[in-house]
Structures are given as C-alpha cells and as structure tokens.
C-alpha cells in the first residue's frame, strides 16, 4: 500500500472512495527493559530529550502502523482514512500501542 494513501482525514483529496472495508487495526505491546530503564533514568538526571524512550515509542508506533497496513491489505483495501493512534498502559512498564483507521478502496478522480 502506498503510504501516501493513508491519512488522518476523512477523505483523500483527488480520490473517490469506491468501497469501504471497515475498521482495521494494528496492535503491539511493549515493555521497557531493566537496562533501558536505567539508561532512561540516567538521561533524566540531565533533563531534556529522553532518546531511549523516544526510540521505544517510535518503534512501537511503526510496528502498530505496519500491522494496520497489513490488515488493510488483507481486506483488499488500497488506502486508509481517519487513521489514529492510541496507547494505554496495560500494567506498570507495559504499554499497548494501537494504530487504527477505516480501510477503503479509492480511485483517482
């Protein structure tokens, strides 16, 4: 799927929705390692950007996004509209990241 055809909007400019395939999602659950927590704690002493946690969050979002795309492709879609992310702490130190949207088939206007 062309990632340019994935949007947080309810429509894709220049395209017409020809079929809706329903809600698609990608979910991943991640935990921080003991070493990661130590490195993050050390970084927090000096303040500023906590790159160890940024990398963890980016990796989790990317994985959830790709799983969502795969789910949409399995449904026969070539685009996703109204895409969103959500994250919840399942338990202390364990976070669920969800990417979801509406899978659609679009054609150029």
Beta strands, then each sheet from edge to edge (+ up, - down):
strand 1: 15-31
strand 2: 79-91
strand 3: 94-108
sheet 1: 1+ 3- 2+
end
